[in-house]
Amino acid sequence: PLKADSPTLTYNTIGRHLSRMVDTKVVSVMSPWFANVKAGDIHTVAISHGEGRFVASPEQIRQLAAKGQIATQYVDLNGKATYDSTFNPNQSVFAVEGITSPDGRVLGKMAHTERYTGETMFRNIDGNKVQPIFAAGTEYFK
């Protein structure tokens, strides 16, 4: 059951809509959605939202991390999780971009993996834009 202090998504700290590409790093592959990637893989993914800042208490973050539920984080050019708004545009706590349910079957993430539809998309942007979570999910749930 939800409580007043449950982890949640809220408005970006800058109070406006953001639309750009960001780098996210896979930090846990305990979820079937991440069966086709490795921990440490970095993907360049589109964001487009005005609400997307993940908030949780330090204790909740420790619990989520210990259970492998923090799936992905916003990272800088060196692959390090950061609060720097250049790389963590909505200032998510612990740079969380994606989390899963305790069993890993439910995935919630802010970046729009589905917006990359092939090599003609985002050609002028460096990075690995193929994040095969949908293929992994389809394989697991069929």
C-alpha positions in Angstrom: 0.0 0.0 0.0 1.1 3.5 -0.8 2.1 5.8 2.1 2.7 9.6 2.2 6.5 8.9 2.0 6.4 6.2 -0.7 8.9 6.6 -3.5 7.3 8.6 -6.3 7.8 10.7 -9.4 7.3 14.4 -9.3 7.9 17.6 -11.2 11.3 18.4 -12.6 13.2 20.8 -10.4 13.4 23.4 -13.2 9.7 23.5 -13.5 9.5 22.9 -17.3 9.4 20.3 -19.9 12.7 18.7 -21.1 13.3 16.9 -24.4 16.8 15.6 -25.3 19.1 12.6 -25.2 20.7 11.3 -22.0 23.0 8.5 -21.1 21.7 5.8 -18.7 23.6 2.9 -17.2 22.3 -0.5 -16.4 23.1 -1.1 -12.8 21.0 -4.3 -12.2 20.0 -7.1 -14.5 17.8 -8.9 -12.0 14.7 -8.0 -14.0 13.8 -10.1 -17.1 13.5 -6.8 -19.0 17.3 -6.6 -18.8 18.1 -10.2 -19.9 19.7 -9.0 -23.1 22.2 -6.5 -21.6 24.9 -6.5 -19.0 25.4 -4.5 -15.8 27.5 -1.5 -16.8 26.1 -1.1 -20.3 25.4 2.5 -21.2 22.5 3.5 -23.5 21.8 6.9 -25.1 18.0 7.4 -24.7 15.5 10.1 -25.5 13.7 11.9 -22.6 10.6 14.1 -23.0 8.8 15.0 -19.8 8.0 17.7 -17.3 7.5 15.2 -14.5 10.2 12.7 -14.0 12.2 13.4 -10.9 12.3 10.2 -8.8 12.2 10.9 -5.1 12.7 8.5 -2.2 14.3 8.7 1.3 17.9 7.5 1.8 16.6 4.4 3.5 14.3 3.6 0.7 17.1 4.1 -1.8 19.3 1.7 0.2 16.5 -0.9 0.3 15.8 -0.6 -3.5 19.5 -0.9 -4.3 20.1 -3.9 -2.0 17.2 -5.7 -3.7 18.5 -4.9 -7.2 15.4 -2.9 -8.0 17.3 0.2 -9.2 17.7 -0.9 -12.8 19.2 2.2 -14.5 20.8 5.5 -13.5 21.5 8.7 -15.3 25.3 9.0 -15.9 27.9 11.5 -17.0 30.4 11.1 -19.8 32.5 8.9 -17.6 29.6 6.5 -16.8 29.3 7.8 -13.2 25.9 8.4 -11.6 25.4 12.1 -11.0 23.2 14.9 -9.7 24.6 17.3 -12.4 21.5 18.5 -14.3 23.5 18.3 -17.6 23.3 14.5 -17.2 20.5 14.0 -14.7 18.0 16.5 -16.2 15.2 16.1 -13.7 17.5 15.7 -10.6 16.3 12.3 -9.6 17.5 11.1 -6.2 20.5 8.7 -6.6 20.3 9.5 -10.3 17.5 6.8 -10.6 16.1 6.5 -14.2 14.5 3.1 -13.9 13.2 0.9 -11.1 11.5 -2.5 -11.0 9.1 -4.3 -8.7 10.6 -6.7 -6.1 10.2 -9.6 -8.5 11.5 -7.6 -11.5 8.5 -8.2 -13.7 7.2 -4.6 -13.5 9.6 -1.9 -14.9 9.2 1.8 -14.6 11.6 4.1 -16.4 11.6 7.7 -17.5 13.6 7.7 -20.7 11.8 6.7 -23.9 13.5 3.6 -25.2 10.7 3.1 -27.7 11.5 6.3 -29.6 14.5 4.7 -31.2 13.3 2.8 -34.2 16.4 2.2 -36.3 19.6 3.4 -37.7 18.0 6.4 -39.3 17.0 7.8 -35.9 19.3 10.2 -34.0 22.2 9.6 -36.6 24.0 12.7 -35.5 24.1 11.7 -31.8 26.8 9.5 -30.5 26.1 6.6 -28.2 24.5 3.2 -28.1 20.8 3.9 -28.7 19.7 0.2 -28.9 18.3 -0.8 -25.5 16.8 -4.2 -26.1 14.4 -4.2 -23.2 11.3 -4.9 -25.3 12.8 -7.9 -26.9 13.8 -9.3 -23.5 10.3 -8.6 -22.1 8.6 -10.2 -25.1 10.8 -13.3 -24.7 10.1 -13.6 -21.0 6.4 -13.0 -21.0 5.5 -15.1 -24.1 
